[in-house]
Amino acid sequence: MSTGTKLGIGGVPLPGEDLRPKNSVYPRGEGPDRPAWLAFDKQVLCFDAYFQESITERPQEQYRIRKCRIYFYPEDDTVQVVEQRQPNVGFPQGTILKRHRVPLVAPNDDRFHTIEYFNVGSELSFYGRVYKIIDCDQFTRNFLTKLGVRVPPGFSAPEDPFLKQRQGLDGGQNPLRPYERVDSLKKFLNHDQHVLRFWAVWDNTDSLYGDIREFVLHYFLSDDTMEIREVLPPNSGRDAPPIFLSRGKLPKEFQGLRLPGENAQRTVLNVFGQLNKQRYILDNLKTGALNDAYYTDQDLAIGKMLNVYGRNVLITDCDEFTKNFYRTKYGLQDFSPISYNKKASTKPLKQAYPYTGFGSEEDSLSSTKKIIPEPPKKDFVKFMGFDRQGYETNILRFMARIITKDSIQSARRFIISYYLSDDTIYIYEPPVRNSGIQGGKFLERQRIKKPNQTRYPVEISDYFGAEDFYVGACLEINGFIFDLYDADEYAFKLMEEHSHMFSKANRSLIMQKLKDFFTSNSAAVSQFDAHDPHRRGYFGFETYYCLMKNIVGHLLVDHEIITIARYYAQQVIQEHDIYSVVSVAQEHLRKNNYETFSSLKENLITRDPSMKGRLPADEVRIALKSVHVPLPDYLLNTLIKLMTQDDGCVDYLDLLKALNWREASVEAPKLPTEEARLNDDPKNFEKTTHERKKFNVQYSEFLKDLGLNTTNVTITQNNYEDSGH
């Protein structure tokens, strides 16, 4: 057996024999030889590492990458491992390995980890778990470099597929319980027992037995609440109540009493609406939140009028504390009091009471004028004049869109119908496939009040009338701003027939405005000739519309421009289609049950001795009349004219084939309007009436009626045919 540094028997180490060298592998420095606990006091080496953990319980993932930090304390060679905390990972985090000396892997478990085992890129095994060091901080890098260790650059840990999946799910989800905390404690602590005091009056002399009542208004800065106490003079005859208005927030506009649960700040959504198992969450969009405006300290000042649930209360003065508060916060200096002493010699009886909200305004206001109320009288003459009579509906229909910055709302199209008989309005939204909006009835037929009017008026409110509806108008109906960008053909004709009611469709008024404008602007007239280089005297509606918008867009609205275009529209003679005429002729024969085509054929053959199959048009007309073919004269003449060839003869065999509704039936072609109606294309709502019906505008006649001198314009039949008609 040998001793010292030599191995045991035969050079083989014995069990328990310590083979560690007595000296360090690093050279000893030139500094003082101090102990480790003193030389390395408060020095910690920090390494970034990760380890891979296998997952066998879940088929969705096979492993996870868990990032951690390894702290090495050189003073006593202890190690500590702390895992970085991540939200919603499903396992405990924090300190994985407490600070202690960690032994090496067996069979060297009698030794411990020292500084020589730690470096970037190294793999360490702590109690069966392998840690991969990927980086270290700057202090650790300098410390190892001074020891002569080459520290590689750091690198990133591999990506964890589970965390990547969770990040994608978390990014597309909203919190299930978006509770909000309203911190009012600071305001309460800063302004507790700070009260603003004002003096105010309420002039109630306009009502029956009304008088001027004085109040003291207290505004509590801690929670923005307000209370009003009444100051009763001696021998006033009134009971002294403790308070006129109890403490609370005072709304600027009273909308009536709320239903139970309606005044909640948030709404609750039913996520799973099962019968026994229900789950609810708060609506994070705040669709049910009430945005009521309440009076605050910045709304209170001497001379301000407050709406206290329908009572106009005037602030006349305030105390010294209130004056100092407004000087400090708002910089106000003028606090002159108001002396309000109104004494009426006589108290007139009240003629009308405010609208109660029940029934119509006419019915509610007329019930206050007589002891025995009578129903309000309707305009019977107007109703009889514009009520539906046969095909005359007397309804103005306009196409409209909502003016808003929301792209989804602005793409919606509406049909607004105005009934001239009773001034009611009905709004309908045509359903559009795959738009996400159901469509249908948007507003029930009713009269609509104009905006910016009181909710409970004393007099009858102003409602929308016939003069408010025209192409180019913007109407605010129940908070929605509608742009009327087009109307149907019946609305244009009806407004032009009753031009005394519709100033935007009155051509005389429009021409007078245009005459005054063009007389003083000669340069504007020359623009018409500039857009017509061929001097045809007319151009298309789109060219006319763009030109008029540029010239007189500030003077006329769209409806007035369209009215002039319709009046000076070029008349187009429509030729009859042969198939349409044949289909109408067969329909006449079918209704009269005419089937004796053999006698008609024999009559035509006898008139053709040469058997050419062709007869003059007059002979064919005589043959049809001789066998009593049941066709009207205008239809028979049109059919023969269309089938007459250049030599003046008609192929009577083709005529017999066209009239034989039994063997060669011809269906009537569908009109373009029917095809457009059957086509469920949302782009049809994008087009206006004048885009679907092209026509030309004779600007030469228009300028001539204005009495303006224009260049020589010649309109020929060839130019007219060149335009495509």
C-alpha positions in Angstrom: 0.0 0.0 0.0 1.4 3.4 -1.0 0.7 6.8 0.6 0.7 10.4 -0.5 -0.4 11.1 -4.0 0.2 7.7 -5.3 -2.7 5.4 -6.1 -3.6 2.4 -4.0 -2.8 -1.3 -4.6 -1.6 -1.8 -8.2 -2.3 1.8 -9.2 -6.1 1.3 -8.6 -7.8 3.9 -6.3 -9.3 2.5 -3.2 -12.9 3.1 -2.2 -13.2 6.5 -0.5 -9.7 7.6 -1.6 -9.6 11.4 -2.4 -7.8 12.0 -5.7 -8.4 15.8 -5.8 -5.3 17.9 -6.3 -4.2 19.9 -3.3 -3.4 23.0 -5.4 -5.9 25.1 -7.5 -5.7 24.8 -11.3 -5.6 28.6 -11.5 -2.4 30.4 -10.8 -2.2 32.3 -7.5 -2.3 36.1 -7.9 0.0 38.6 -6.5 -2.5 40.2 -4.1 -2.9 39.5 -0.4 -3.8 35.9 0.5 -7.3 36.6 2.1 -9.9 33.9 2.8 -12.6 33.3 0.2 -15.4 34.4 2.5 -13.7 37.8 2.8 -12.3 38.2 -0.8 -15.6 37.3 -2.5 -18.0 38.8 -0.1 -21.2 40.1 -1.7 -20.0 38.9 -5.2 -22.4 36.7 -7.1 -22.0 35.3 -10.6 -25.3 35.3 -12.6 -25.9 32.9 -15.5 -28.9 32.7 -17.8 -29.9 29.1 -18.5 -32.7 26.8 -19.5 -33.7 23.2 -19.2 -36.1 21.1 -21.2 -38.9 19.3 -19.4 -40.7 16.4 -21.0 -44.6 16.4 -20.9 -46.2 12.9 -21.0 -49.6 13.7 -19.7 -50.9 15.9 -22.5 -51.0 14.9 -26.2 -51.0 18.6 -27.3 -47.3 19.1 -26.2 -44.2 17.0 -25.9 -41.9 19.2 -23.9 -41.5 22.7 -22.5 -38.5 25.1 -22.3 -38.2 26.6 -18.9 -35.9 29.5 -18.5 -34.1 30.2 -15.2 -31.1 32.0 -13.7 -28.2 30.3 -11.9 -26.5 32.2 -9.1 -23.0 31.1 -8.1 -21.5 32.4 -4.8 -17.7 32.2 -5.0 -17.3 32.8 -1.3 -18.5 29.3 -0.4 -19.1 27.6 -3.8 -22.9 27.5 -3.3 -25.4 27.5 -6.1 -29.0 28.8 -6.4 -31.4 28.3 -9.3 -34.4 30.7 -9.7 -37.0 30.3 -12.5 -38.3 33.4 -14.3 -42.0 33.8 -13.6 -44.4 33.7 -16.6 -48.2 34.1 -16.4 -50.6 31.2 -16.8 -48.1 28.4 -17.3 -49.8 25.9 -15.1 -47.0 25.0 -12.7 -45.3 26.6 -9.7 -42.4 28.9 -10.4 -39.7 30.8 -8.4 -36.8 29.2 -6.6 -36.1 25.7 -8.0 -32.9 25.0 -6.1 -32.1 26.7 -2.8 -28.7 28.0 -2.1 -26.3 25.2 -1.1 -23.3 23.3 -2.4 -24.4 21.0 -5.3 -22.6 17.7 -5.7 -21.4 16.5 -9.0 -22.9 13.6 -10.9 -22.0 10.1 -9.7 -19.5 8.5 -9.3 -18.0 11.9 -8.4 -20.9 12.8 -6.0 -18.3 13.3 -3.2 -17.2 16.4 -4.9 -19.1 19.7 -5.5 -19.5 22.2 -8.3 -16.9 24.9 -8.4 -16.3 28.0 -10.6 -14.5 25.9 -13.2 -17.7 24.1 -14.3 -19.6 27.4 -15.1 -19.3 29.0 -18.5 -21.5 30.1 -21.4 -22.4 26.9 -23.4 -21.8 24.5 -20.5 -24.3 21.9 -19.5 -24.7 21.3 -15.7 -26.6 18.5 -14.1 -28.2 19.4 -10.8 -29.9 16.3 -9.2 -30.8 14.7 -12.5 -31.9 17.9 -14.3 -29.6 19.2 -17.0 -29.2 23.0 -17.3 -27.8 24.7 -20.4 -26.1 28.0 -19.8 -26.8 30.5 -22.6 -25.5 33.8 -21.3 -24.2 35.7 -18.3 -24.2 39.3 -17.1 -21.3 41.7 -17.6 -19.8 41.3 -14.1 -19.7 37.5 -14.5 -18.1 37.9 -17.9 -15.4 40.2 -16.5 -14.8 37.9 -13.5 -14.2 34.8 -15.6 -12.0 36.7 -18.1 -9.7 37.8 -15.2 -9.4 34.2 -14.2 -8.2 33.4 -17.7 -11.4 31.8 -18.9 -12.6 32.5 -22.5 -16.3 33.3 -22.3 -18.2 32.7 -25.6 -20.9 35.1 -26.7 -24.4 34.5 -25.4 -27.2 32.9 -27.5 -30.9 32.6 -27.2 -32.8 29.7 -25.8 -34.9 27.5 -28.2 -38.5 28.5 -28.7 -41.1 26.9 -26.5 -44.0 25.7 -28.7 -46.5 25.8 -25.8 -45.7 29.5 -24.9 -45.9 30.4 -28.6 -49.4 28.9 -28.8 -50.5 30.6 -25.6 -49.3 34.0 -26.9 -51.4 33.5 -30.0 -54.4 32.7 -28.0 -53.9 35.5 -25.5 -53.5 38.0 -28.2 -56.9 37.2 -29.7 -58.9 37.1 -26.5 -60.5 39.7 -24.4 -60.5 39.4 -20.6 -63.5 37.5 -19.4 -64.0 39.9 -16.4 -62.9 43.4 -17.5 -63.6 44.9 -14.1 -62.7 48.6 -13.8 -61.7 50.3 -10.6 -62.8 53.9 -10.1 -60.4 55.4 -7.5 -62.3 58.1 -5.7 -60.5 57.8 -2.4 -57.9 60.5 -3.2 -60.6 63.0 -4.2 -62.5 62.2 -1.0 -59.4 62.6 1.2 -58.4 65.9 -0.4 -61.9 67.5 -0.4 -63.7 65.9 2.5 -65.9 68.6 4.2 -65.1 71.1 1.4 -68.5 72.4 0.4 -69.3 75.2 -2.1 -72.3 77.3 -1.1 -74.4 79.4 -3.6 -77.6 81.4 -3.3 -80.1 80.9 -6.0 -83.7 81.8 -7.0 -86.4 80.1 -9.0 -88.9 82.4 -10.8 -92.2 80.5 -10.9 -94.4 83.6 -11.5 -95.5 82.3 -15.0 -97.5 79.5 -13.4 -100.8 79.8 -11.6 -100.2 81.1 -8.1 -96.5 80.9 -8.6 -93.9 83.2 -6.9 -90.2 83.7 -6.6 -88.5 81.1 -4.3 -85.1 81.4 -2.8 -82.6 78.5 -2.3 -79.2 77.7 -0.8 -77.3 75.4 -3.1 -74.5 73.2 -1.5 -72.0 71.5 -3.8 -69.8 68.8 -2.2 -66.4 68.6 -3.8 -65.6 65.1 -2.3 -68.0 63.3 -4.7 -69.5 66.0 -7.0 -73.0 65.8 -5.4 -75.4 68.6 -4.8 -78.3 69.5 -2.5 -80.7 72.4 -2.5 -82.4 73.8 0.6 -85.2 76.3 0.4 -85.1 79.6 2.4 -88.7 80.4 3.4 -89.5 84.1 4.4 -91.7 84.7 7.4 -95.5 84.1 6.9 -94.9 82.6 3.5 -97.7 80.1 4.1 -95.5 77.1 3.1 -94.4 74.2 5.2 -90.7 74.2 5.9 -89.4 70.9 4.4 -86.0 69.8 5.6 -84.6 69.9 2.0 -85.9 70.8 -1.5 -83.5 68.5 -3.4 -81.8 65.6 -1.7 -78.1 65.2 -2.1 -77.0 63.5 -5.3 -75.7 64.2 -8.8 -77.8 66.6 -10.7 -78.2 65.7 -14.5 -78.0 68.5 -17.0 -80.9 67.1 -19.0 -83.6 65.1 -17.3 -84.7 62.1 -19.5 -87.4 60.8 -17.2 -87.3 58.2 -14.5 -85.2 55.1 -15.2 -86.5 51.6 -15.1 -85.1 49.3 -12.4 -81.6 48.2 -13.6 -81.5 50.7 -16.5 -79.2 53.1 -14.7 -76.4 50.5 -14.4 -73.0 51.6 -15.6 -72.3 48.3 -17.3 -74.3 45.5 -19.0 -74.0 41.8 -18.4 -73.6 39.3 -21.2 -75.0 35.8 -21.1 -72.2 33.7 -22.5 -73.7 30.2 -22.1 -77.5 30.6 -21.9 -78.3 27.1 -20.6 -81.2 26.6 -18.3 -79.4 25.2 -15.2 -75.8 26.2 -15.8 -75.5 29.9 -16.7 -72.4 32.0 -17.0 -72.2 35.8 -17.2 -69.5 38.3 -17.9 -69.4 42.0 -18.0 -69.6 43.8 -21.3 -66.2 45.3 -22.0 -67.6 47.5 -24.8 -69.9 49.2 -22.4 -72.9 49.0 -24.7 -75.3 49.6 -21.8 -73.3 52.4 -20.1 -75.3 55.6 -19.5 -73.4 58.7 -20.7 -75.5 61.2 -18.7 -73.9 64.6 -18.2 -74.0 65.9 -14.6 -73.3 69.3 -13.2 -69.8 69.8 -11.9 -68.0 72.7 -10.2 -67.0 74.2 -13.5 -70.7 74.6 -14.5 -71.5 76.7 -11.4 -71.0 80.4 -11.5 -72.9 83.6 -10.6 -75.5 84.2 -13.4 -75.6 80.6 -14.5 -79.0 79.0 -15.1 -79.4 75.4 -13.8 -82.0 72.9 -15.0 -83.2 71.3 -11.8 -85.5 68.6 -13.2 -87.4 71.1 -15.3 -87.1 74.1 -13.0 -84.8 77.0 -14.1 -82.8 78.0 -11.0 -80.6 81.1 -11.3 -77.4 81.4 -9.2 -77.2 84.9 -7.7 -74.4 84.8 -5.1 -71.8 82.6 -3.2 -69.9 82.7 0.1 -66.2 83.6 0.6 -64.9 80.0 0.7 -66.5 79.5 -2.8 -64.9 82.7 -4.1 -61.4 81.7 -2.9 -61.9 78.2 -4.5 -62.7 79.6 -7.9 -59.9 82.2 -7.6 -57.4 79.4 -7.0 -58.6 76.8 -9.4 -60.1 78.7 -12.3 -58.6 82.2 -11.9 -62.0 84.0 -11.7 -62.0 87.5 -10.2 -65.6 88.9 -10.8 -68.1 87.7 -8.2 -70.6 90.5 -8.5 -74.0 89.4 -6.9 -77.2 89.6 -8.9 -80.3 91.2 -7.3 -83.4 89.4 -8.6 -86.6 91.1 -7.5 -89.4 90.5 -10.0 -92.9 91.5 -8.9 -95.6 91.0 -11.4 -98.6 93.3 -11.0 -101.0 90.7 -12.4 -100.6 87.0 -12.7 -101.8 85.8 -16.1 -103.5 82.5 -16.2 -101.5 79.8 -17.8 -102.7 79.1 -21.3 -100.7 75.9 -22.0 -98.9 73.3 -20.0 -95.8 71.4 -21.0 -96.2 68.2 -23.0 -96.7 65.3 -20.7 -95.2 62.6 -23.0 -98.4 60.7 -23.3 -100.2 60.7 -26.7 -99.5 63.3 -29.3 -98.4 66.9 -28.6 -101.5 68.4 -30.2 -103.8 66.2 -28.0 -101.9 67.0 -24.8 -101.7 70.7 -25.4 -105.3 71.1 -26.6 -106.6 69.4 -23.5 -105.4 72.5 -21.4 -107.4 75.1 -23.4 -110.9 73.9 -22.5 -112.7 72.4 -19.6 -114.1 69.7 -21.8 -111.2 68.5 -23.9 -111.7 68.0 -27.6 -109.7 65.9 -30.0 -107.3 67.9 -32.2 -108.5 68.6 -35.7 -106.5 67.2 -38.6 -106.0 68.9 -41.9 -108.7 67.1 -43.8 -108.2 69.1 -47.0 -104.6 68.1 -47.2 -105.4 64.5 -46.4 -108.0 64.2 -49.1 -105.7 66.0 -51.6 -102.7 63.8 -51.1 -104.2 60.5 -50.0 -103.7 57.4 -52.2 -105.9 57.5 -55.3 -105.5 54.5 -57.6 -101.9 54.3 -58.7 -101.2 57.8 -57.4 -99.6 57.1 -54.0 -98.4 60.7 -53.3 -95.3 59.2 -51.5 -91.9 60.6 -52.0 -89.2 58.0 -51.9 -85.5 58.9 -51.5 -82.4 56.8 -51.3 -80.2 57.7 -48.3 -77.0 56.8 -46.5 -75.7 57.5 -43.0 -73.0 60.2 -42.7 -70.5 58.6 -40.3 -66.8 57.7 -40.0 -67.7 54.1 -39.4 -67.1 52.2 -42.7 -69.7 49.5 -41.9 -72.5 52.1 -41.1 -71.6 54.3 -44.1 -72.1 51.3 -46.5 -75.7 50.8 -45.5 -78.4 52.1 -47.8 -82.0 53.2 -46.8 -85.2 54.1 -48.5 -86.9 57.0 -46.8 -90.6 57.4 -47.7 -92.4 60.7 -47.0 -96.2 60.6 -47.0 -97.7 63.9 -48.2 -101.1 63.1 -46.7 -100.1 63.3 -43.0 -96.3 64.3 -43.1 -95.2 60.9 -41.7 -91.9 59.3 -42.4 -91.1 55.6 -42.9 -87.5 54.3 -43.3 -86.8 50.9 -44.8 -83.4 49.2 -45.2 -83.2 46.8 -48.2 -81.6 43.5 -47.1 -78.2 42.9 -48.6 -76.9 39.4 -48.7 -73.8 38.6 -46.6 -73.6 42.1 -45.2 -74.1 41.0 -41.5 -77.1 43.3 -41.2 -80.6 41.9 -41.3 -82.2 44.9 -42.9 -86.0 45.5 -43.1 -87.9 48.1 -41.2 -85.6 50.8 -39.7 -88.2 53.3 -38.5 -91.9 52.9 -37.9 -94.1 55.3 -39.9 -94.5 58.4 -37.7 -93.9 62.1 -37.6 -90.3 63.2 -36.7 -89.4 66.3 -34.8 -86.6 68.4 -36.0 -83.4 68.3 -33.9 -82.5 70.7 -31.1 -86.0 71.0 -29.6 -87.1 70.6 -26.0 -88.4 67.3 -24.9 -91.5 68.7 -23.2 -92.5 71.8 -25.1 -95.2 74.3 -24.2 -96.0 74.9 -27.9 -96.3 72.4 -30.7 -92.9 71.3 -31.9 -91.6 71.8 -35.4 -91.7 68.6 -37.5 -90.1 67.7 -40.7 -92.2 68.9 -43.7 -92.3 68.4 -47.4 -90.0 71.3 -48.1 -87.2 69.5 -46.1 -87.0 66.6 -48.5 -84.9 66.9 -51.6 -81.9 65.3 -53.2 -78.8 66.6 -51.5 -80.5 67.3 -48.1 -79.0 66.1 -44.8 -81.6 65.2 -42.2 -80.9 64.3 -38.5 -83.5 61.7 -37.5 -83.2 60.3 -34.0 -79.5 60.9 -33.8 -78.7 59.6 -37.3 -77.6 62.0 -40.0 -79.0 60.8 -43.4 -77.8 62.1 -46.7 -80.5 62.0 -49.4 -78.5 61.3 -52.5 -81.2 60.2 -55.0 -85.0 59.8 -55.5 -87.2 57.6 -57.6 -88.8 58.8 -60.9 -92.2 59.2 -59.3 -90.9 61.6 -56.6 -89.2 63.8 -59.3 -92.4 63.9 -61.3 -94.6 64.6 -58.3 -92.4 67.4 -57.0 -92.2 69.0 -60.5 -96.0 68.9 -60.9 -96.4 70.5 -57.5 -93.5 72.9 -57.8 -95.4 75.6 -55.8 -94.8 73.3 -52.7 -91.2 72.3 -53.5 -88.9 75.2 -54.2 -86.1 72.8 -55.2 -88.2 71.5 -58.1 -89.5 74.9 -59.2 -87.8 75.6 -62.6 -88.8 79.2 -62.6 -87.1 80.0 -59.4 -84.0 78.0 -60.4 -83.8 79.7 -63.8 -84.0 83.1 -62.1 -81.1 82.3 -59.8 -79.1 81.0 -62.7 -79.8 84.0 -64.9 -78.6 86.4 -62.2 -75.4 84.3 -61.8 -74.5 83.8 -65.5 -75.3 87.4 -66.4 -72.5 88.6 -64.0 -70.2 85.7 -64.8 -69.6 85.5 -68.6 -66.6 83.3 -68.2 -68.8 80.5 -66.8 -70.9 80.4 -70.0 -67.8 79.6 -72.1 -67.2 76.4 -70.1 -70.2 74.8 -71.8 -68.7 75.2 -75.3 -65.3 74.0 -73.9 -66.9 70.7 -72.9 -68.6 70.3 -76.4 -65.8 70.4 -79.0 -68.0 69.0 -81.8 -70.7 71.8 -81.2 -73.5 69.3 -81.0 -75.4 71.4 -78.4 -75.8 68.6 -75.9 -73.7 66.3 -73.7 -74.3 63.5 -71.2 -75.8 63.9 -67.8 -72.5 63.1 -66.0 -70.7 65.8 -67.9 -73.5 68.2 -67.2 -73.6 67.3 -63.5 -69.9 67.7 -63.0 -69.9 71.0 -64.9 -72.8 72.5 -63.0 -71.3 71.4 -59.6 -68.1 73.2 -60.5 -69.8 76.4 -61.7 -72.9 76.8 -59.5 -72.3 74.1 -56.8 -72.4 76.8 -54.1 -75.7 78.2 -55.5 -77.8 75.2 -56.2 -78.3 71.8 -54.5 -78.3 68.5 -56.3 -82.1 68.4 -56.7 -82.1 71.8 -58.5 -79.4 70.6 -60.9 -81.3 67.4 -61.6 -84.5 69.4 -62.2 -82.9 71.5 -64.9 -81.3 68.4 -66.5 -84.7 66.6 -66.6 -86.4 69.5 -68.2 -83.8 69.9 -71.0 -83.2 66.1 -71.4 -83.0 65.1 -75.1 -86.1 63.2 -76.2 -85.2 59.7 -77.6 -87.5 58.0 -80.0 -87.6 54.3 -79.0 -87.9 51.9 -81.9 -90.2 48.9 -81.4 -88.5 45.5 -81.1 -89.8 42.8 -83.5 -89.9 40.2 -80.8 -91.9 42.5 -78.5 -94.4 43.2 -81.2 -94.7 39.5 -82.1 -95.2 38.6 -78.5 -97.9 41.2 -78.1 -99.6 40.0 -81.3 -99.6 36.4 -80.2 -101.0 37.4 -76.8 -104.0 39.1 -78.6 -104.6 35.9 -80.7 -104.3 33.7 -77.7 -106.8 35.7 -75.7 -109.3 35.6 -78.7 -108.6 31.9 -79.2 -107.8 32.4 -82.9 -106.5 29.1 -84.5 -107.7 29.2 -88.1 -104.2 29.7 -89.6 -105.0 27.3 -92.5 -107.7 29.6 -94.0 -105.2 32.6 -93.6 -102.5 30.6 -95.4 -104.9 29.6 -98.3 -105.9 33.2 -98.7 -102.3 34.4 -99.0 -101.4 31.6 -101.4 -104.3 32.4 -103.7 -103.0 36.0 -103.9 -99.6 34.7 -105.0 -100.1 32.9 -108.4 -96.4 32.9 -109.1 -95.7 31.0 -105.8 -92.8 33.2 -104.8 -93.8 33.4 -101.2 -93.8 37.2 -101.2 -96.6 39.7 -101.4 -96.8 43.5 -101.3 -97.5 44.9 -97.8 -101.0 46.2 -98.9 -102.0 42.8 -100.1 -100.9 41.2 -96.9 -102.9 43.7 -94.9 -106.0 43.0 -97.0 -105.6 39.3 -96.6 -105.4 39.6 -92.8 -108.5 41.8 -92.7 -110.4 39.5 -95.0 -110.1 36.5 -92.6 -110.8 38.7 -89.6 -107.6 38.3 -87.7 -108.3 39.8 -84.2 -105.4 42.4 -84.2 -105.8 46.1 -83.5 -105.0 48.4 -86.4 -102.0 50.0 -84.7 -100.5 46.6 -83.8 -101.2 45.2 -87.3 -99.6 48.2 -89.1 -96.5 48.0 -86.8 -96.1 44.3 -87.4 -96.3 44.7 -91.2 -94.0 47.7 -91.2 -91.3 45.7 -89.3 -91.6 42.7 -91.6 -91.6 44.7 -94.8 -88.3 44.3 -96.8 -86.5 46.8 -99.0 -88.6 46.0 -102.1 -91.9 46.7 -100.2 -92.8 43.0 -100.1 -93.5 40.8 -97.1 -92.6 37.1 -96.8 -96.0 35.8 -95.8 -94.6 32.4 -94.7 -92.5 34.2 -92.0 -95.6 36.2 -91.1 -97.7 33.0 -90.6 -94.9 31.5 -88.5 -94.7 34.7 -86.3 -98.5 34.7 -85.7 -98.8 30.9 -85.0 -98.8 31.0 -81.2 -99.5 27.3 -81.1 -96.3 26.1 -82.8 -93.9 29.1 -82.5 -94.7 30.8 -79.2 -92.6 33.9 -78.4 -92.2 35.1 -74.8 -92.1 38.7 -74.1 -88.6 40.0 -73.3 -88.0 41.1 -69.7 -87.6 44.8 -69.1 -84.3 46.1 -67.8 -86.1 47.3 -64.6 -87.3 43.8 -63.9 -83.9 42.3 -64.5 -82.4 44.9 -62.1 -85.1 44.1 -59.5 -84.5 40.4 -59.7 -80.7 40.8 -59.5 -79.7 40.6 -55.9 -76.6 42.7 -56.3 -75.7 45.2 -53.5 -73.9 47.4 -56.0 -77.2 48.4 -57.5 -77.7 50.6 -54.4 -74.4 52.3 -55.2 -75.8 53.5 -58.5 -78.2 56.5 -58.7 -81.2 56.7 -60.9 -79.4 58.9 -63.4 -76.5 56.5 -63.6 -78.9 53.7 -64.5 -80.8 55.8 -67.0 -78.4 57.6 -69.3 -79.7 60.7 -71.1 -78.3 63.8 -72.8 -78.9 67.4 -71.7 -79.4 70.1 -74.3 -77.4 72.9 -72.9 -77.9 75.1 -75.9 -81.7 75.3 -75.2 -80.9 75.9 -71.6 -78.6 78.8 -72.4 -81.1 80.1 -74.9 -83.9 80.2 -72.3 -81.5 82.2 -70.0 -81.1 84.8 -72.8 -77.4 84.2 -73.1 -75.4 84.7 -76.4 -73.7 81.4 -77.3 -71.6 80.3 -80.2 -73.4 78.9 -83.3 -74.5 75.4 -82.4 -75.9 73.1 -85.0 -77.6 69.9 -84.1 -78.1 67.5 -87.0 -79.7 64.1 -87.2 -76.3 62.5 -87.9 -74.8 64.0 -84.8 -77.8 62.7 -82.8 -77.4 59.2 -84.2 -73.6 59.3 -83.5 -74.4 59.8 -79.8 -75.5 56.2 -79.6 -79.3 56.6 -79.8 
